[in-house]
């Protein structure tokens, strides 16, 4: 495994699995977890259930993280009218 990847081990649907992602993606996933008030396992389980059969879990998590960031960037922030 490349030195720039960080690996985390999880139990999904009763099976041991591990996912290796860049620290930047783990940081985004941690923000998602805090924002959505879920655990890492819950978030990964959700992504795993919706990914395409030919897509790796790591790839699905990266795409999910980027889509979440894009959605947040596209959401207008409330501005107090003066």
Buried (B, 14 or more C-beta within 10 A) or exposed (E): EEEEBBEEEBEBEEEEEEBBBBEEBBEBBEBBBEEEEBEBEEBBBEBBEEBEEEEEBBEBBBBBBEEBEEEEEEEEEEEEEE
